[in-house]
Structures are given as C-alpha cells and as structure tokens.
C-alpha cells in the first residue's frame, strides 16, 4: 500500500489482513476501507437501459449506470447524480435491491468495493451520453439481458438472481 509511512517517512512496515497499514517505527495506522459504489437497473417501459463502457476497467463491456459514492453523499443521491452525469436524465421510483462485493482495478490500484444496487424508472428516454465514460447506450428487452457480457462480477451476480 505504501512504500514509506505517511506520518514519519520510515520504510513501510506492515500491511495487516489486507486492510490495515501499521508503521512499526511511529505507530501510525491507516485502514484501507471498502469503497461504496452504486449501480441502477434502470427501466424504460419494458426495457432496461444498458451502457457499453468507454474506459477501463472493462472498456467495451456492458455496465449499468452508476459509479462511486462521493464523500458526504447518500447512496440514493449518488444514483441520481450518476444518472444525470452519464445519461442526462432524471429518475423516479428509486428502490434498493441488494449489495455485492466487487474488485475494481484502476490505474495500478485494486479497490475493494461494496456495490449497492437499485432499481429505478426513467422520466424520459432522451439520453445525453457522457462521452468520456460511455461508448454506447442501449435499450434491451427485459428478457434479453446479456448477463455474461457485463464487466463486473457483482453485476453478473445480481442479474443472475433477477433474470
């Protein structure tokens, strides 16, 4: 996690149980906590809104709208913000579905996440794609979800339970 202690600059000491850094020189400790992320199974009439990822990890693979929860933000607010950013729309009838653990490799760092899944409905299908993150937006019939084409195991786990 660290090459040197952030507190005293001593060579890194211990990384315990994959979650806690402990400097044996000064006693400084810091936890590598799980990051919270959200994803929304978004409905438009009898279809789901699916995304094709425009960047790594999983570039070119399927995804649900969503992202990381910001500091001082609820999971529900993160869902609404991410959908505004990624699709340019508002949602309604937001309901929690489930959570699953996940691994998110990004720029040489592997993050452990707790992915919180929600279901919601679109207020419109006039999407404005966030070009920096999304390659394509698709509407897929509810019975035709391509579960194995999704980038993340947590989403595959959720979809297998509801399909």
C-alpha positions as CSV (number, residue, x, y, z in Angstrom):
1,X,0.0,0.0,0.0
2,X,2.8,2.5,1.0
3,X,6.5,2.4,0.4
4,X,7.0,4.9,3.3
5,X,5.0,5.8,6.3
6,X,2.8,8.9,5.5
7,X,3.5,10.1,9.1
8,X,7.3,9.7,9.7
9,X,8.6,8.6,6.3
10,X,10.1,5.4,7.7
11,X,10.2,2.5,5.2
12,X,6.8,0.9,5.1
13,X,6.2,-1.7,7.8
14,X,3.2,-3.9,7.8
15,X,0.0,-4.3,5.9
16,X,-2.2,-6.5,8.1
17,X,-5.1,-8.7,6.8
18,X,-5.2,-6.7,3.6
19,X,-6.9,-3.8,5.3
20,X,-4.6,-2.0,7.8
21,X,-1.2,-0.3,7.4
22,X,0.8,-0.2,10.6
23,X,4.1,1.7,10.9
24,X,6.3,-0.1,13.5
25,X,8.5,3.0,13.8
26,X,5.9,5.6,14.9
27,X,2.8,3.6,15.5
28,X,0.8,5.3,12.7
29,X,-2.0,3.2,11.3
30,X,-4.5,3.7,8.5
31,X,-7.2,1.5,7.2
32,X,-7.8,0.6,3.6
33,X,-11.6,0.6,3.7
34,X,-14.0,-0.7,1.1
35,X,-15.3,2.0,-1.3
36,X,-19.1,2.4,-1.8
37,X,-20.4,2.3,-5.3
38,X,-23.9,2.3,-6.8
39,X,-25.5,0.8,-9.9
40,X,-29.0,1.2,-11.1
41,X,-31.1,-1.3,-13.0
42,X,-32.9,1.4,-15.0
43,X,-36.2,0.8,-16.7
44,X,-37.7,2.5,-19.7
45,X,-41.1,1.0,-20.5
46,X,-40.5,-2.8,-21.0
47,X,-36.7,-2.4,-21.4
48,X,-33.6,-1.9,-19.4
49,X,-31.0,0.9,-20.0
50,X,-27.6,-0.7,-20.5
51,X,-24.2,1.0,-21.1
52,X,-21.1,0.0,-23.0
53,X,-18.1,1.1,-21.0
54,X,-15.9,3.7,-22.7
55,X,-12.9,3.3,-20.5
56,X,-11.0,0.8,-18.3
57,X,-11.7,-1.3,-16.4
58,X,-13.9,-3.3,-18.7
59,X,-13.8,-1.0,-21.7
60,X,-16.2,-2.2,-24.4
61,X,-18.2,-4.4,-22.0
62,X,-21.7,-3.9,-20.7
63,X,-22.5,-2.0,-17.5
64,X,-25.3,-0.4,-15.5
65,X,-25.5,3.3,-14.9
66,X,-23.7,4.2,-11.7
67,X,-20.4,5.0,-10.0
68,X,-18.7,5.7,-6.7
69,X,-20.4,7.4,-3.8
70,X,-18.9,10.8,-3.1
71,X,-18.0,11.9,0.4
72,X,-21.0,13.3,2.3
73,X,-23.4,11.8,-0.3
74,X,-26.0,9.1,0.3
75,X,-26.2,6.1,-2.0
76,X,-29.6,7.3,-3.3
77,X,-28.1,10.8,-4.1
78,X,-25.2,9.1,-5.8
79,X,-27.6,7.2,-8.0
80,X,-29.4,10.3,-9.1
81,X,-26.1,12.2,-9.7
82,X,-24.5,9.5,-11.7
83,X,-27.6,9.1,-13.9
84,X,-27.7,12.8,-14.5
85,X,-23.9,12.8,-15.4
86,X,-24.0,9.6,-17.5
87,X,-27.4,9.9,-19.2
88,X,-28.5,13.5,-18.7
89,X,-31.9,12.5,-17.3
90,X,-33.8,12.3,-14.0
91,X,-35.2,9.1,-12.5
92,X,-38.2,8.1,-10.4
93,X,-39.3,5.2,-8.1
94,X,-35.7,4.5,-6.9
95,X,-35.6,1.3,-4.7
96,X,-32.8,-0.6,-3.1
97,X,-32.3,-4.2,-4.5
98,X,-29.2,-5.7,-3.0
99,X,-25.4,-5.4,-2.4
100,X,-22.5,-7.5,-3.5
101,X,-18.7,-7.2,-3.0
102,X,-16.5,-6.4,-6.0
103,X,-13.0,-5.8,-7.1
104,X,-12.2,-2.7,-9.2
105,X,-8.7,-2.5,-10.7
106,X,-7.9,1.1,-11.7
107,X,-4.6,2.6,-12.7
108,X,-2.5,0.0,-10.9
109,X,-4.5,0.1,-7.7
110,X,-7.0,-2.6,-6.8
111,X,-10.0,-1.3,-4.9
112,X,-12.4,-3.4,-3.0
113,X,-15.9,-2.1,-3.3
114,X,-19.3,-2.7,-1.9
115,X,-21.7,-2.3,-4.8
116,X,-25.2,-1.2,-3.8
117,X,-27.8,-2.0,-6.4
118,X,-31.0,-0.1,-7.0
119,X,-33.9,-0.2,-9.5
120,X,-35.5,2.9,-10.9
121,X,-37.6,4.2,-13.8
122,X,-36.6,6.8,-16.4
123,X,-38.5,10.0,-16.6
124,X,-37.6,10.2,-20.3
125,X,-35.5,8.3,-22.9
126,X,-33.9,11.4,-24.3
127,X,-30.5,10.4,-23.2
128,X,-27.4,12.6,-23.4
129,X,-24.4,10.3,-23.3
130,X,-21.4,11.2,-21.1
131,X,-18.8,10.7,-23.9
132,X,-15.8,10.5,-21.6
133,X,-17.1,7.3,-19.9
134,X,-19.8,5.7,-22.1
135,X,-19.3,4.3,-25.5
136,X,-22.9,3.5,-26.2
137,X,-26.4,3.5,-24.5
138,X,-28.7,0.6,-25.3
139,X,-32.3,-0.3,-24.5
140,X,-32.6,-4.1,-24.1
141,X,-35.8,-6.1,-23.6
142,X,-36.1,-7.3,-20.0
143,X,-35.9,-10.9,-21.0
144,X,-32.8,-10.4,-23.2
145,X,-30.2,-9.3,-20.7
146,X,-26.7,-10.4,-21.8
147,X,-25.5,-11.3,-18.3
148,X,-22.1,-12.7,-19.3
149,X,-21.3,-9.5,-21.3
150,X,-21.1,-7.4,-18.1
151,X,-17.7,-6.0,-16.9
152,X,-18.1,-6.7,-13.2
153,X,-18.9,-9.9,-11.3
154,X,-21.1,-8.1,-8.8
155,X,-23.5,-7.1,-11.6
156,X,-23.5,-10.6,-13.1
157,X,-24.3,-12.0,-9.6
158,X,-27.3,-9.5,-9.2
159,X,-28.6,-10.1,-12.7
160,X,-28.5,-13.9,-12.4
161,X,-30.7,-13.6,-9.3
162,X,-33.3,-11.4,-11.0
163,X,-33.4,-12.8,-14.6
